[in-house]
């Protein structure tokens, strides 16, 4: 029974991989366009059976995907522990919101500026990584992230206790993204573009350099990789992702942000997504964002116990499934490949003997 | 002509002088051996030359006529010095192919933005690099394992991979830190064969630290003997192995002279 299920799942997966491979040969953007088209009718389909609220939830998932994908680059691929990511998210959100509220800038200007500011802040968060490692680095980034939130909480101009309200929604040629449904197209596109860029980054020489730093800093340096530069680069790239996620979050209807959106609890949720999905697996971040957001939403009535629950599941995950969902899938694929290779060798050797 | 030269090279750890005023000169095109008992400073010497440790003031390391004493590791690597590690330090969770591709990193001719924007060109270049790296893997006999994580290789294969990764840097000087440690005699011979073929194919200069004396005696043209961070002997292997100072320092006094001679000449490694 279990074998049958596994075989079915595997053949479906291989059919899927085959299809993607075939599309990829036409042009490497083609599979992404197909996915984009398939995702277009999602809000309509969701609202047939469920309320508009679920579209809002999907939008949040898309924003979380941007965050986890960015966090995965610095933590999963470059191996640098950071707990300051949510601070960068806040910087992207607050700066884009303020620019459009006070200067009347359009979203299409305030968004890239917010992303850029978050990227610059990423250099500051990344600088300790040049000298610190592991828990010390975590502490340094935690301090930076929290200080951003506290700054927001105590400065009236940045929102303080009331938060920032009436952040104008994006608008393009008279079309206003002011509903959950219309905003979906924005965040879904952003999430897909983010995923695509992260794939091409991590398949590049730069991506390999990140992984080499994670695996062995000394060996990476000896093999010609400028370690401090690449660490900073990873921080900046992930900060750009966080900034984009923040700016998108700020302008999402109802156009309201509060410093409570950027607490350490949010950071733990984000880490849980990455760990559950599998550290170092891009798709893992997607899986984690979906699973955790849905669970979070379904347990909202037990609001009080949620931090406890999430903390506990993090401990259990690290103890029993440290490689996450993505890691488990990867491992089974690589084991299968290994077995196939051995069988091929044995077959080849058998033939040699037969010939002799 | 000397490809690598150290003058007055020193390194202190606290009060301990790990390397003291060491002058070593590695001739271009030679295979230079570095031997000495445990803790004599061989690995420290490697770490100093490759920029992992910073040498004391007054030390000079010259590679190909240029002062590399205070350069960071990656710049030294880019100048043409590759090394392997005693404990290998492979990129365990990366595939075999990715491991050698990291070695090739500095030869990738484009930056991050080109990678993301100009996909067609980069894809073709990547395919070429991949092919070149597969050739290298075939040369060291690991082509079949290209897509496997390095952690799943056997001990001998890991040693080969660390050699392949270093060779992907296209170095002029290859520094091998106990390349044959833990290998069976048959595999030691295979490894030596591969190293010699690599040397001829790429015109390498090799600096080798090895405990298995047979390796040193058979391959090296010059051997330097270290003890407590100082040079106590140097010359062709045949001369060095009969030097009484070397015999005493290298093997201690626990054995009598006959045993020592037998060991050196038969190529048995001490302590194994």
HADDOCK unambig.tbl for C-alpha pairs under 7 A between the chains (distance, minus, plus):
assign (segid A and resid 197 and name CA) (segid B and resid 116 and name CA) 6.92 0.50 0.50
assign (segid A and resid 200 and name CA) (segid B and resid 116 and name CA) 6.22 0.50 0.50
assign (segid A and resid 201 and name CA) (segid B and resid 116 and name CA) 6.62 0.50 0.50
assign (segid A and resid 204 and name CA) (segid B and resid 115 and name CA) 6.60 0.50 0.50
assign (segid A and resid 205 and name CA) (segid B and resid 105 and name CA) 6.33 0.50 0.50
assign (segid A and resid 206 and name CA) (segid B and resid 112 and name CA) 6.52 0.50 0.50
assign (segid A and resid 208 and name CA) (segid B and resid 102 and name CA) 6.32 0.50 0.50
assign (segid A and resid 209 and name CA) (segid B and resid 102 and name CA) 6.48 0.50 0.50
assign (segid A and resid 212 and name CA) (segid B and resid 91 and name CA) 6.04 0.50 0.50
assign (segid A and resid 215 and name CA) (segid B and resid 91 and name CA) 5.10 0.50 0.50
assign (segid A and resid 215 and name CA) (segid B and resid 92 and name CA) 6.63 0.50 0.50
assign (segid A and resid 216 and name CA) (segid B and resid 89 and name CA) 6.54 0.50 0.50
assign (segid A and resid 216 and name CA) (segid B and resid 91 and name CA) 6.37 0.50 0.50
assign (segid A and resid 219 and name CA) (segid B and resid 89 and name CA) 6.21 0.50 0.50
assign (segid A and resid 221 and name CA) (segid B and resid 73 and name CA) 5.33 0.50 0.50
assign (segid A and resid 221 and name CA) (segid B and resid 74 and name CA) 4.91 0.50 0.50
assign (segid A and resid 222 and name CA) (segid B and resid 50 and name CA) 6.85 0.50 0.50
assign (segid A and resid 222 and name CA) (segid B and resid 73 and name CA) 5.08 0.50 0.50
assign (segid A and resid 222 and name CA) (segid B and resid 74 and name CA) 5.45 0.50 0.50
assign (segid A and resid 222 and name CA) (segid B and resid 77 and name CA) 5.69 0.50 0.50
assign (segid A and resid 223 and name CA) (segid B and resid 74 and name CA) 6.39 0.50 0.50
assign (segid A and resid 223 and name CA) (segid B and resid 77 and name CA) 5.85 0.50 0.50
assign (segid A and resid 223 and name CA) (segid B and resid 103 and name CA) 5.30 0.50 0.50
assign (segid A and resid 223 and name CA) (segid B and resid 169 and name CA) 6.99 0.50 0.50
assign (segid A and resid 224 and name CA) (segid B and resid 74 and name CA) 3.88 0.50 0.50
assign (segid A and resid 224 and name CA) (segid B and resid 75 and name CA) 6.49 0.50 0.50
assign (segid A and resid 224 and name CA) (segid B and resid 77 and name CA) 4.95 0.50 0.50
assign (segid A and resid 224 and name CA) (segid B and resid 78 and name CA) 5.58 0.50 0.50
assign (segid A and resid 224 and name CA) (segid B and resid 105 and name CA) 6.82 0.50 0.50
assign (segid A and resid 224 and name CA) (segid B and resid 106 and name CA) 5.80 0.50 0.50
assign (segid A and resid 225 and name CA) (segid B and resid 74 and name CA) 5.34 0.50 0.50
assign (segid A and resid 226 and name CA) (segid B and resid 74 and name CA) 5.59 0.50 0.50
